[in-house]
């Protein structure tokens, strides 16, 4: 199946504005399966959330190991690999504790191996600087006509000039 050529019909600074445009097209009966919202000029944003020390490294490791440990323990309990008399919930609890301990040890080890090169915790995200609404070329003129009555909200909304 070949992809049809697409044409931009509007560009916005926020995703909500682009979403509003697609909603408007949908309300007008436009075939929205022929529409896409494309984030452009993507940048990596790393938000620092705090200092990292051995305690936080252990806590983050324990948190990341606890859930997988509990799930594996629960599965072992369900299929009775350990002991038919031990309930799945009890084995899941054991798995949670074991996963947390192993995760904490790995968190401490990884932090120690960095030797102070990264003494902070952060959360990374990808953020586009603008969002472009594109439609299949075959229905682009109809989309432009339907969007003529849609007023942009905020400073970012502007129709794309084709």
Phi and psi in radians as a Rosetta constraint file:
Dihedral C 1 N 2 CA 2 C 2 CIRCULARHARMONIC -1.575 0.35
Dihedral N 2 CA 2 C 2 N 3 CIRCULARHARMONIC 2.512 0.35
Dihedral C 2 N 3 CA 3 C 3 CIRCULARHARMONIC -1.442 0.35
Dihedral N 3 CA 3 C 3 N 4 CIRCULARHARMONIC 2.346 0.35
Dihedral C 3 N 4 CA 4 C 4 CIRCULARHARMONIC -1.303 0.35
Dihedral N 4 CA 4 C 4 N 5 CIRCULARHARMONIC 2.577 0.35
Dihedral C 4 N 5 CA 5 C 5 CIRCULARHARMONIC -1.121 0.35
Dihedral N 5 CA 5 C 5 N 6 CIRCULARHARMONIC 2.538 0.35
Dihedral C 5 N 6 CA 6 C 6 CIRCULARHARMONIC -2.095 0.35
Dihedral N 6 CA 6 C 6 N 7 CIRCULARHARMONIC 2.727 0.35
Dihedral C 6 N 7 CA 7 C 7 CIRCULARHARMONIC -2.270 0.35
Dihedral N 7 CA 7 C 7 N 8 CIRCULARHARMONIC 2.367 0.35
Dihedral C 7 N 8 CA 8 C 8 CIRCULARHARMONIC -1.208 0.35
Dihedral N 8 CA 8 C 8 N 9 CIRCULARHARMONIC 2.416 0.35
Dihedral C 8 N 9 CA 9 C 9 CIRCULARHARMONIC -2.087 0.35
Dihedral N 9 CA 9 C 9 N 10 CIRCULARHARMONIC -0.275 0.35
Dihedral C 9 N 10 CA 10 C 10 CIRCULARHARMONIC -2.845 0.35
Dihedral N 10 CA 10 C 10 N 11 CIRCULARHARMONIC 2.674 0.35
Dihedral C 10 N 11 CA 11 C 11 CIRCULARHARMONIC -2.399 0.35
Dihedral N 11 CA 11 C 11 N 12 CIRCULARHARMONIC 2.463 0.35
Dihedral C 11 N 12 CA 12 C 12 CIRCULARHARMONIC -2.451 0.35
Dihedral N 12 CA 12 C 12 N 13 CIRCULARHARMONIC 2.795 0.35
Dihedral C 12 N 13 CA 13 C 13 CIRCULARHARMONIC -1.515 0.35
Dihedral N 13 CA 13 C 13 N 14 CIRCULARHARMONIC -0.355 0.35
Dihedral C 13 N 14 CA 14 C 14 CIRCULARHARMONIC -2.151 0.35
Dihedral N 14 CA 14 C 14 N 15 CIRCULARHARMONIC 2.634 0.35
Dihedral C 14 N 15 CA 15 C 15 CIRCULARHARMONIC -1.132 0.35
Dihedral N 15 CA 15 C 15 N 16 CIRCULARHARMONIC -0.638 0.35
Dihedral C 15 N 16 CA 16 C 16 CIRCULARHARMONIC -1.045 0.35
Dihedral N 16 CA 16 C 16 N 17 CIRCULARHARMONIC -0.661 0.35
Dihedral C 16 N 17 CA 17 C 17 CIRCULARHARMONIC -1.173 0.35
Dihedral N 17 CA 17 C 17 N 18 CIRCULARHARMONIC -0.725 0.35
Dihedral C 17 N 18 CA 18 C 18 CIRCULARHARMONIC -1.138 0.35
Dihedral N 18 CA 18 C 18 N 19 CIRCULARHARMONIC -0.702 0.35
Dihedral C 18 N 19 CA 19 C 19 CIRCULARHARMONIC -1.086 0.35
Dihedral N 19 CA 19 C 19 N 20 CIRCULARHARMONIC -0.710 0.35
Dihedral C 19 N 20 CA 20 C 20 CIRCULARHARMONIC -1.074 0.35
Dihedral N 20 CA 20 C 20 N 21 CIRCULARHARMONIC -0.658 0.35
Dihedral C 20 N 21 CA 21 C 21 CIRCULARHARMONIC -1.123 0.35
Dihedral N 21 CA 21 C 21 N 22 CIRCULARHARMONIC -0.796 0.35
Dihedral C 21 N 22 CA 22 C 22 CIRCULARHARMONIC -1.135 0.35
Dihedral N 22 CA 22 C 22 N 23 CIRCULARHARMONIC -0.686 0.35
Dihedral C 22 N 23 CA 23 C 23 CIRCULARHARMONIC -1.061 0.35
Dihedral N 23 CA 23 C 23 N 24 CIRCULARHARMONIC -0.730 0.35
Dihedral C 23 N 24 CA 24 C 24 CIRCULARHARMONIC -1.077 0.35
Dihedral N 24 CA 24 C 24 N 25 CIRCULARHARMONIC -0.785 0.35
Dihedral C 24 N 25 CA 25 C 25 CIRCULARHARMONIC -1.066 0.35
Dihedral N 25 CA 25 C 25 N 26 CIRCULARHARMONIC -0.730 0.35
Dihedral C 25 N 26 CA 26 C 26 CIRCULARHARMONIC -1.076 0.35
Dihedral N 26 CA 26 C 26 N 27 CIRCULARHARMONIC -0.771 0.35
Dihedral C 26 N 27 CA 27 C 27 CIRCULARHARMONIC -1.082 0.35
Dihedral N 27 CA 27 C 27 N 28 CIRCULARHARMONIC -0.471 0.35
Dihedral C 27 N 28 CA 28 C 28 CIRCULARHARMONIC -1.545 0.35
Dihedral N 28 CA 28 C 28 N 29 CIRCULARHARMONIC 0.058 0.35
Dihedral C 28 N 29 CA 29 C 29 CIRCULARHARMONIC 1.465 0.35
Dihedral N 29 CA 29 C 29 N 30 CIRCULARHARMONIC 0.223 0.35
Dihedral C 29 N 30 CA 30 C 30 CIRCULARHARMONIC -1.229 0.35
Dihedral N 30 CA 30 C 30 N 31 CIRCULARHARMONIC 2.514 0.35
Dihedral C 30 N 31 CA 31 C 31 CIRCULARHARMONIC -1.260 0.35
Dihedral N 31 CA 31 C 31 N 32 CIRCULARHARMONIC 1.557 0.35
Dihedral C 31 N 32 CA 32 C 32 CIRCULARHARMONIC -1.181 0.35
Dihedral N 32 CA 32 C 32 N 33 CIRCULARHARMONIC -0.225 0.35
Dihedral C 32 N 33 CA 33 C 33 CIRCULARHARMONIC -1.196 0.35
Dihedral N 33 CA 33 C 33 N 34 CIRCULARHARMONIC -0.123 0.35
Dihedral C 33 N 34 CA 34 C 34 CIRCULARHARMONIC -1.824 0.35
Dihedral N 34 CA 34 C 34 N 35 CIRCULARHARMONIC 0.306 0.35
Dihedral C 34 N 35 CA 35 C 35 CIRCULARHARMONIC -2.047 0.35
Dihedral N 35 CA 35 C 35 N 36 CIRCULARHARMONIC 2.574 0.35
Dihedral C 35 N 36 CA 36 C 36 CIRCULARHARMONIC -2.446 0.35
Dihedral N 36 CA 36 C 36 N 37 CIRCULARHARMONIC 2.569 0.35
Dihedral C 36 N 37 CA 37 C 37 CIRCULARHARMONIC -1.875 0.35
Dihedral N 37 CA 37 C 37 N 38 CIRCULARHARMONIC 2.153 0.35
Dihedral C 37 N 38 CA 38 C 38 CIRCULARHARMONIC -2.040 0.35
Dihedral N 38 CA 38 C 38 N 39 CIRCULARHARMONIC 2.136 0.35
Dihedral C 38 N 39 CA 39 C 39 CIRCULARHARMONIC -1.435 0.35
Dihedral N 39 CA 39 C 39 N 40 CIRCULARHARMONIC 2.274 0.35
Dihedral C 39 N 40 CA 40 C 40 CIRCULARHARMONIC -2.127 0.35
Dihedral N 40 CA 40 C 40 N 41 CIRCULARHARMONIC 2.826 0.35
Dihedral C 40 N 41 CA 41 C 41 CIRCULARHARMONIC 0.953 0.35
Dihedral N 41 CA 41 C 41 N 42 CIRCULARHARMONIC 1.004 0.35
Dihedral C 41 N 42 CA 42 C 42 CIRCULARHARMONIC -1.307 0.35
Dihedral N 42 CA 42 C 42 N 43 CIRCULARHARMONIC 2.434 0.35
Dihedral C 42 N 43 CA 43 C 43 CIRCULARHARMONIC -2.273 0.35
Dihedral N 43 CA 43 C 43 N 44 CIRCULARHARMONIC 2.630 0.35
Dihedral C 43 N 44 CA 44 C 44 CIRCULARHARMONIC -1.566 0.35
Dihedral N 44 CA 44 C 44 N 45 CIRCULARHARMONIC 2.209 0.35
Dihedral C 44 N 45 CA 45 C 45 CIRCULARHARMONIC -2.030 0.35
Dihedral N 45 CA 45 C 45 N 46 CIRCULARHARMONIC 2.144 0.35
Dihedral C 45 N 46 CA 46 C 46 CIRCULARHARMONIC -1.972 0.35
Dihedral N 46 CA 46 C 46 N 47 CIRCULARHARMONIC 1.868 0.35
Dihedral C 46 N 47 CA 47 C 47 CIRCULARHARMONIC -1.568 0.35
Dihedral N 47 CA 47 C 47 N 48 CIRCULARHARMONIC 2.070 0.35
Dihedral C 47 N 48 CA 48 C 48 CIRCULARHARMONIC -1.328 0.35
Dihedral N 48 CA 48 C 48 N 49 CIRCULARHARMONIC 2.245 0.35
Dihedral C 48 N 49 CA 49 C 49 CIRCULARHARMONIC -1.939 0.35
Dihedral N 49 CA 49 C 49 N 50 CIRCULARHARMONIC -0.102 0.35
Dihedral C 49 N 50 CA 50 C 50 CIRCULARHARMONIC 2.808 0.35
Dihedral N 50 CA 50 C 50 N 51 CIRCULARHARMONIC 3.038 0.35
Dihedral C 50 N 51 CA 51 C 51 CIRCULARHARMONIC -1.334 0.35
Dihedral N 51 CA 51 C 51 N 52 CIRCULARHARMONIC 2.652 0.35
Dihedral C 51 N 52 CA 52 C 52 CIRCULARHARMONIC -1.959 0.35
Dihedral N 52 CA 52 C 52 N 53 CIRCULARHARMONIC 2.325 0.35
Dihedral C 52 N 53 CA 53 C 53 CIRCULARHARMONIC -2.431 0.35
Dihedral N 53 CA 53 C 53 N 54 CIRCULARHARMONIC -3.082 0.35
Dihedral C 53 N 54 CA 54 C 54 CIRCULARHARMONIC -1.089 0.35
Dihedral N 54 CA 54 C 54 N 55 CIRCULARHARMONIC -0.664 0.35
Dihedral C 54 N 55 CA 55 C 55 CIRCULARHARMONIC -1.114 0.35
Dihedral N 55 CA 55 C 55 N 56 CIRCULARHARMONIC -0.802 0.35
Dihedral C 55 N 56 CA 56 C 56 CIRCULARHARMONIC -1.190 0.35
Dihedral N 56 CA 56 C 56 N 57 CIRCULARHARMONIC -0.636 0.35
Dihedral C 56 N 57 CA 57 C 57 CIRCULARHARMONIC -1.090 0.35
Dihedral N 57 CA 57 C 57 N 58 CIRCULARHARMONIC -0.739 0.35
Dihedral C 57 N 58 CA 58 C 58 CIRCULARHARMONIC -1.153 0.35
Dihedral N 58 CA 58 C 58 N 59 CIRCULARHARMONIC -0.717 0.35
Dihedral C 58 N 59 CA 59 C 59 CIRCULARHARMONIC -1.126 0.35
Dihedral N 59 CA 59 C 59 N 60 CIRCULARHARMONIC -0.784 0.35
Dihedral C 59 N 60 CA 60 C 60 CIRCULARHARMONIC -1.106 0.35
Dihedral N 60 CA 60 C 60 N 61 CIRCULARHARMONIC -0.734 0.35
Dihedral C 60 N 61 CA 61 C 61 CIRCULARHARMONIC -1.114 0.35
Dihedral N 61 CA 61 C 61 N 62 CIRCULARHARMONIC -0.738 0.35
Dihedral C 61 N 62 CA 62 C 62 CIRCULARHARMONIC -1.114 0.35
Dihedral N 62 CA 62 C 62 N 63 CIRCULARHARMONIC -0.734 0.35
Dihedral C 62 N 63 CA 63 C 63 CIRCULARHARMONIC -1.113 0.35
Dihedral N 63 CA 63 C 63 N 64 CIRCULARHARMONIC -0.701 0.35
Dihedral C 63 N 64 CA 64 C 64 CIRCULARHARMONIC -1.314 0.35
Dihedral N 64 CA 64 C 64 N 65 CIRCULARHARMONIC -0.379 0.35
Dihedral C 64 N 65 CA 65 C 65 CIRCULARHARMONIC -1.613 0.35
Dihedral N 65 CA 65 C 65 N 66 CIRCULARHARMONIC -0.366 0.35
Dihedral C 65 N 66 CA 66 C 66 CIRCULARHARMONIC -1.162 0.35
Dihedral N 66 CA 66 C 66 N 67 CIRCULARHARMONIC -0.828 0.35
Dihedral C 66 N 67 CA 67 C 67 CIRCULARHARMONIC -1.133 0.35
Dihedral N 67 CA 67 C 67 N 68 CIRCULARHARMONIC -0.873 0.35
Dihedral C 67 N 68 CA 68 C 68 CIRCULARHARMONIC -1.035 0.35
Dihedral N 68 CA 68 C 68 N 69 CIRCULARHARMONIC -0.658 0.35
Dihedral C 68 N 69 CA 69 C 69 CIRCULARHARMONIC -1.093 0.35
Dihedral N 69 CA 69 C 69 N 70 CIRCULARHARMONIC -0.749 0.35
Dihedral C 69 N 70 CA 70 C 70 CIRCULARHARMONIC -1.140 0.35
Dihedral N 70 CA 70 C 70 N 71 CIRCULARHARMONIC -0.714 0.35
Dihedral C 70 N 71 CA 71 C 71 CIRCULARHARMONIC -1.148 0.35
Dihedral N 71 CA 71 C 71 N 72 CIRCULARHARMONIC -0.752 0.35
Dihedral C 71 N 72 CA 72 C 72 CIRCULARHARMONIC -1.131 0.35
Dihedral N 72 CA 72 C 72 N 73 CIRCULARHARMONIC -0.765 0.35
Dihedral C 72 N 73 CA 73 C 73 CIRCULARHARMONIC -1.066 0.35
Dihedral N 73 CA 73 C 73 N 74 CIRCULARHARMONIC -0.734 0.35
Dihedral C 73 N 74 CA 74 C 74 CIRCULARHARMONIC -1.083 0.35
Dihedral N 74 CA 74 C 74 N 75 CIRCULARHARMONIC -0.755 0.35
Dihedral C 74 N 75 CA 75 C 75 CIRCULARHARMONIC -1.106 0.35
Dihedral N 75 CA 75 C 75 N 76 CIRCULARHARMONIC -0.752 0.35
Dihedral C 75 N 76 CA 76 C 76 CIRCULARHARMONIC -1.046 0.35
Dihedral N 76 CA 76 C 76 N 77 CIRCULARHARMONIC -0.707 0.35
Dihedral C 76 N 77 CA 77 C 77 CIRCULARHARMONIC -1.151 0.35
Dihedral N 77 CA 77 C 77 N 78 CIRCULARHARMONIC -0.620 0.35
Dihedral C 77 N 78 CA 78 C 78 CIRCULARHARMONIC -1.182 0.35
Dihedral N 78 CA 78 C 78 N 79 CIRCULARHARMONIC -0.648 0.35
Dihedral C 78 N 79 CA 79 C 79 CIRCULARHARMONIC -1.668 0.35
Dihedral N 79 CA 79 C 79 N 80 CIRCULARHARMONIC 0.103 0.35
Dihedral C 79 N 80 CA 80 C 80 CIRCULARHARMONIC 1.012 0.35
Dihedral N 80 CA 80 C 80 N 81 CIRCULARHARMONIC 0.724 0.35
Dihedral C 80 N 81 CA 81 C 81 CIRCULARHARMONIC -1.354 0.35
Dihedral N 81 CA 81 C 81 N 82 CIRCULARHARMONIC -0.423 0.35
Dihedral C 81 N 82 CA 82 C 82 CIRCULARHARMONIC -1.604 0.35
Dihedral N 82 CA 82 C 82 N 83 CIRCULARHARMONIC -1.074 0.35
Dihedral C 82 N 83 CA 83 C 83 CIRCULARHARMONIC -2.814 0.35
Dihedral N 83 CA 83 C 83 N 84 CIRCULARHARMONIC 2.191 0.35
Dihedral C 83 N 84 CA 84 C 84 CIRCULARHARMONIC -1.048 0.35
Dihedral N 84 CA 84 C 84 N 85 CIRCULARHARMONIC -0.394 0.35
Dihedral C 84 N 85 CA 85 C 85 CIRCULARHARMONIC -1.503 0.35
Dihedral N 85 CA 85 C 85 N 86 CIRCULARHARMONIC -0.256 0.35
Dihedral C 85 N 86 CA 86 C 86 CIRCULARHARMONIC -1.508 0.35
Dihedral N 86 CA 86 C 86 N 87 CIRCULARHARMONIC 2.242 0.35
Dihedral C 86 N 87 CA 87 C 87 CIRCULARHARMONIC -1.254 0.35
Dihedral N 87 CA 87 C 87 N 88 CIRCULARHARMONIC 2.719 0.35
Dihedral C 87 N 88 CA 88 C 88 CIRCULARHARMONIC -1.074 0.35
Dihedral N 88 CA 88 C 88 N 89 CIRCULARHARMONIC -0.608 0.35
Dihedral C 88 N 89 CA 89 C 89 CIRCULARHARMONIC -1.197 0.35
Dihedral N 89 CA 89 C 89 N 90 CIRCULARHARMONIC -0.668 0.35
Dihedral C 89 N 90 CA 90 C 90 CIRCULARHARMONIC -1.170 0.35
Dihedral N 90 CA 90 C 90 N 91 CIRCULARHARMONIC -0.735 0.35
Dihedral C 90 N 91 CA 91 C 91 CIRCULARHARMONIC -1.154 0.35
Dihedral N 91 CA 91 C 91 N 92 CIRCULARHARMONIC -0.615 0.35
Dihedral C 91 N 92 CA 92 C 92 CIRCULARHARMONIC -1.109 0.35
Dihedral N 92 CA 92 C 92 N 93 CIRCULARHARMONIC -0.695 0.35
Dihedral C 92 N 93 CA 93 C 93 CIRCULARHARMONIC -1.098 0.35
Dihedral N 93 CA 93 C 93 N 94 CIRCULARHARMONIC -0.766 0.35
Dihedral C 93 N 94 CA 94 C 94 CIRCULARHARMONIC -1.057 0.35
Dihedral N 94 CA 94 C 94 N 95 CIRCULARHARMONIC -0.729 0.35
Dihedral C 94 N 95 CA 95 C 95 CIRCULARHARMONIC -1.120 0.35
Dihedral N 95 CA 95 C 95 N 96 CIRCULARHARMONIC -0.666 0.35
Dihedral C 95 N 96 CA 96 C 96 CIRCULARHARMONIC -1.084 0.35
Dihedral N 96 CA 96 C 96 N 97 CIRCULARHARMONIC -0.826 0.35
Dihedral C 96 N 97 CA 97 C 97 CIRCULARHARMONIC -1.129 0.35
Dihedral N 97 CA 97 C 97 N 98 CIRCULARHARMONIC -0.804 0.35
Dihedral C 97 N 98 CA 98 C 98 CIRCULARHARMONIC -1.088 0.35
Dihedral N 98 CA 98 C 98 N 99 CIRCULARHARMONIC -0.764 0.35
Dihedral C 98 N 99 CA 99 C 99 CIRCULARHARMONIC -1.104 0.35
Dihedral N 99 CA 99 C 99 N 100 CIRCULARHARMONIC -0.671 0.35
Dihedral C 99 N 100 CA 100 C 100 CIRCULARHARMONIC -1.163 0.35
Dihedral N 100 CA 100 C 100 N 101 CIRCULARHARMONIC -0.740 0.35
Dihedral C 100 N 101 CA 101 C 101 CIRCULARHARMONIC -1.128 0.35
Dihedral N 101 CA 101 C 101 N 102 CIRCULARHARMONIC -0.827 0.35
Dihedral C 101 N 102 CA 102 C 102 CIRCULARHARMONIC -1.117 0.35
Dihedral N 102 CA 102 C 102 N 103 CIRCULARHARMONIC -0.738 0.35
Dihedral C 102 N 103 CA 103 C 103 CIRCULARHARMONIC -1.080 0.35
Dihedral N 103 CA 103 C 103 N 104 CIRCULARHARMONIC -0.733 0.35
Dihedral C 103 N 104 CA 104 C 104 CIRCULARHARMONIC -1.108 0.35
Dihedral N 104 CA 104 C 104 N 105 CIRCULARHARMONIC -0.731 0.35
Dihedral C 104 N 105 CA 105 C 105 CIRCULARHARMONIC -1.111 0.35
Dihedral N 105 CA 105 C 105 N 106 CIRCULARHARMONIC -0.760 0.35
Dihedral C 105 N 106 CA 106 C 106 CIRCULARHARMONIC -1.143 0.35
Dihedral N 106 CA 106 C 106 N 107 CIRCULARHARMONIC -0.692 0.35
Dihedral C 106 N 107 CA 107 C 107 CIRCULARHARMONIC -1.054 0.35
Dihedral N 107 CA 107 C 107 N 108 CIRCULARHARMONIC -0.772 0.35
Dihedral C 107 N 108 CA 108 C 108 CIRCULARHARMONIC -1.105 0.35
Dihedral N 108 CA 108 C 108 N 109 CIRCULARHARMONIC -0.768 0.35
Dihedral C 108 N 109 CA 109 C 109 CIRCULARHARMONIC -1.094 0.35
Dihedral N 109 CA 109 C 109 N 110 CIRCULARHARMONIC -0.820 0.35
Dihedral C 109 N 110 CA 110 C 110 CIRCULARHARMONIC -1.110 0.35
Dihedral N 110 CA 110 C 110 N 111 CIRCULARHARMONIC -0.692 0.35
Dihedral C 110 N 111 CA 111 C 111 CIRCULARHARMONIC -1.147 0.35
Dihedral N 111 CA 111 C 111 N 112 CIRCULARHARMONIC -0.736 0.35
Dihedral C 111 N 112 CA 112 C 112 CIRCULARHARMONIC -1.122 0.35
Dihedral N 112 CA 112 C 112 N 113 CIRCULARHARMONIC -0.654 0.35
Dihedral C 112 N 113 CA 113 C 113 CIRCULARHARMONIC -1.184 0.35
Dihedral N 113 CA 113 C 113 N 114 CIRCULARHARMONIC -0.380 0.35
Dihedral C 113 N 114 CA 114 C 114 CIRCULARHARMONIC -1.351 0.35
Dihedral N 114 CA 114 C 114 N 115 CIRCULARHARMONIC -0.329 0.35
Dihedral C 114 N 115 CA 115 C 115 CIRCULARHARMONIC 0.876 0.35
Dihedral N 115 CA 115 C 115 N 116 CIRCULARHARMONIC 0.822 0.35
Dihedral C 115 N 116 CA 116 C 116 CIRCULARHARMONIC 1.401 0.35
Dihedral N 116 CA 116 C 116 N 117 CIRCULARHARMONIC 0.105 0.35
Dihedral C 116 N 117 CA 117 C 117 CIRCULARHARMONIC -1.286 0.35
Dihedral N 117 CA 117 C 117 N 118 CIRCULARHARMONIC -0.367 0.35
Dihedral C 117 N 118 CA 118 C 118 CIRCULARHARMONIC -2.474 0.35
Dihedral N 118 CA 118 C 118 N 119 CIRCULARHARMONIC 1.466 0.35
Dihedral C 118 N 119 CA 119 C 119 CIRCULARHARMONIC -1.660 0.35
Dihedral N 119 CA 119 C 119 N 120 CIRCULARHARMONIC 0.669 0.35
Dihedral C 119 N 120 CA 120 C 120 CIRCULARHARMONIC -2.581 0.35
Dihedral N 120 CA 120 C 120 N 121 CIRCULARHARMONIC 2.713 0.35
Dihedral C 120 N 121 CA 121 C 121 CIRCULARHARMONIC -1.849 0.35
Dihedral N 121 CA 121 C 121 N 122 CIRCULARHARMONIC 2.547 0.35
Dihedral C 121 N 122 CA 122 C 122 CIRCULARHARMONIC -2.597 0.35
Dihedral N 122 CA 122 C 122 N 123 CIRCULARHARMONIC 2.880 0.35
Dihedral C 122 N 123 CA 123 C 123 CIRCULARHARMONIC -2.157 0.35
Dihedral N 123 CA 123 C 123 N 124 CIRCULARHARMONIC 2.222 0.35
Dihedral C 123 N 124 CA 124 C 124 CIRCULARHARMONIC -1.747 0.35
Dihedral N 124 CA 124 C 124 N 125 CIRCULARHARMONIC 2.523 0.35
Dihedral C 124 N 125 CA 125 C 125 CIRCULARHARMONIC -2.577 0.35
Dihedral N 125 CA 125 C 125 N 126 CIRCULARHARMONIC 2.758 0.35
Dihedral C 125 N 126 CA 126 C 126 CIRCULARHARMONIC -1.851 0.35
Dihedral N 126 CA 126 C 126 N 127 CIRCULARHARMONIC 2.263 0.35
Dihedral C 126 N 127 CA 127 C 127 CIRCULARHARMONIC -2.264 0.35
Dihedral N 127 CA 127 C 127 N 128 CIRCULARHARMONIC 2.068 0.35
Dihedral C 127 N 128 CA 128 C 128 CIRCULARHARMONIC -1.264 0.35
Dihedral N 128 CA 128 C 128 N 129 CIRCULARHARMONIC 2.629 0.35
Dihedral C 128 N 129 CA 129 C 129 CIRCULARHARMONIC -1.537 0.35
Dihedral N 129 CA 129 C 129 N 130 CIRCULARHARMONIC -0.293 0.35
Dihedral C 129 N 130 CA 130 C 130 CIRCULARHARMONIC -2.735 0.35
Dihedral N 130 CA 130 C 130 N 131 CIRCULARHARMONIC 2.809 0.35
Dihedral C 130 N 131 CA 131 C 131 CIRCULARHARMONIC -2.176 0.35
Dihedral N 131 CA 131 C 131 N 132 CIRCULARHARMONIC 2.256 0.35
Dihedral C 131 N 132 CA 132 C 132 CIRCULARHARMONIC -1.962 0.35
Dihedral N 132 CA 132 C 132 N 133 CIRCULARHARMONIC 2.272 0.35
Dihedral C 132 N 133 CA 133 C 133 CIRCULARHARMONIC -1.629 0.35
Dihedral N 133 CA 133 C 133 N 134 CIRCULARHARMONIC 2.100 0.35
Dihedral C 133 N 134 CA 134 C 134 CIRCULARHARMONIC -2.083 0.35
Dihedral N 134 CA 134 C 134 N 135 CIRCULARHARMONIC 2.626 0.35
Dihedral C 134 N 135 CA 135 C 135 CIRCULARHARMONIC -2.333 0.35
Dihedral N 135 CA 135 C 135 N 136 CIRCULARHARMONIC 2.793 0.35
Dihedral C 135 N 136 CA 136 C 136 CIRCULARHARMONIC -1.008 0.35
Dihedral N 136 CA 136 C 136 N 137 CIRCULARHARMONIC 2.454 0.35
Dihedral C 136 N 137 CA 137 C 137 CIRCULARHARMONIC -0.950 0.35
Dihedral N 137 CA 137 C 137 N 138 CIRCULARHARMONIC -0.643 0.35
Dihedral C 137 N 138 CA 138 C 138 CIRCULARHARMONIC -1.107 0.35
Dihedral N 138 CA 138 C 138 N 139 CIRCULARHARMONIC -0.462 0.35
Dihedral C 138 N 139 CA 139 C 139 CIRCULARHARMONIC -2.054 0.35
Dihedral N 139 CA 139 C 139 N 140 CIRCULARHARMONIC 0.210 0.35
Dihedral C 139 N 140 CA 140 C 140 CIRCULARHARMONIC -1.128 0.35
Dihedral N 140 CA 140 C 140 N 141 CIRCULARHARMONIC -0.712 0.35
Dihedral C 140 N 141 CA 141 C 141 CIRCULARHARMONIC -1.089 0.35
Dihedral N 141 CA 141 C 141 N 142 CIRCULARHARMONIC -0.706 0.35
Dihedral C 141 N 142 CA 142 C 142 CIRCULARHARMONIC -1.118 0.35
Dihedral N 142 CA 142 C 142 N 143 CIRCULARHARMONIC -0.709 0.35
Dihedral C 142 N 143 CA 143 C 143 CIRCULARHARMONIC -1.107 0.35
Dihedral N 143 CA 143 C 143 N 144 CIRCULARHARMONIC -0.763 0.35
Dihedral C 143 N 144 CA 144 C 144 CIRCULARHARMONIC -1.068 0.35
Dihedral N 144 CA 144 C 144 N 145 CIRCULARHARMONIC -0.737 0.35
Dihedral C 144 N 145 CA 145 C 145 CIRCULARHARMONIC -1.083 0.35
Dihedral N 145 CA 145 C 145 N 146 CIRCULARHARMONIC -0.787 0.35
Dihedral C 145 N 146 CA 146 C 146 CIRCULARHARMONIC -1.177 0.35
Dihedral N 146 CA 146 C 146 N 147 CIRCULARHARMONIC -0.545 0.35
Dihedral C 146 N 147 CA 147 C 147 CIRCULARHARMONIC -1.414 0.35
Dihedral N 147 CA 147 C 147 N 148 CIRCULARHARMONIC -0.168 0.35
Dihedral C 147 N 148 CA 148 C 148 CIRCULARHARMONIC -1.025 0.35
Dihedral N 148 CA 148 C 148 N 149 CIRCULARHARMONIC -0.544 0.35
Dihedral C 148 N 149 CA 149 C 149 CIRCULARHARMONIC -1.563 0.35
Dihedral N 149 CA 149 C 149 N 150 CIRCULARHARMONIC -0.046 0.35
Dihedral C 149 N 150 CA 150 C 150 CIRCULARHARMONIC -1.599 0.35
Dihedral N 150 CA 150 C 150 N 151 CIRCULARHARMONIC 2.066 0.35
Dihedral C 150 N 151 CA 151 C 151 CIRCULARHARMONIC -1.505 0.35
Dihedral N 151 CA 151 C 151 N 152 CIRCULARHARMONIC 2.371 0.35
Dihedral C 151 N 152 CA 152 C 152 CIRCULARHARMONIC -1.134 0.35
Dihedral N 152 CA 152 C 152 N 153 CIRCULARHARMONIC 2.554 0.35
Dihedral C 152 N 153 CA 153 C 153 CIRCULARHARMONIC -1.900 0.35
Dihedral N 153 CA 153 C 153 N 154 CIRCULARHARMONIC 2.386 0.35
Dihedral C 153 N 154 CA 154 C 154 CIRCULARHARMONIC 1.357 0.35
Dihedral N 154 CA 154 C 154 N 155 CIRCULARHARMONIC -3.067 0.35
Dihedral C 154 N 155 CA 155 C 155 CIRCULARHARMONIC -1.392 0.35
Dihedral N 155 CA 155 C 155 N 156 CIRCULARHARMONIC -0.321 0.35
Dihedral C 155 N 156 CA 156 C 156 CIRCULARHARMONIC -1.577 0.35
Dihedral N 156 CA 156 C 156 N 157 CIRCULARHARMONIC -0.383 0.35
Dihedral C 156 N 157 CA 157 C 157 CIRCULARHARMONIC -1.294 0.35
Dihedral N 157 CA 157 C 157 N 158 CIRCULARHARMONIC 2.273 0.35
Dihedral C 157 N 158 CA 158 C 158 CIRCULARHARMONIC -2.713 0.35
Dihedral N 158 CA 158 C 158 N 159 CIRCULARHARMONIC 2.407 0.35
Dihedral C 158 N 159 CA 159 C 159 CIRCULARHARMONIC -1.154 0.35
Dihedral N 159 CA 159 C 159 N 160 CIRCULARHARMONIC 2.523 0.35
Dihedral C 159 N 160 CA 160 C 160 CIRCULARHARMONIC -1.375 0.35
Dihedral N 160 CA 160 C 160 N 161 CIRCULARHARMONIC 2.400 0.35
Dihedral C 160 N 161 CA 161 C 161 CIRCULARHARMONIC -1.618 0.35
Dihedral N 161 CA 161 C 161 N 162 CIRCULARHARMONIC 2.133 0.35
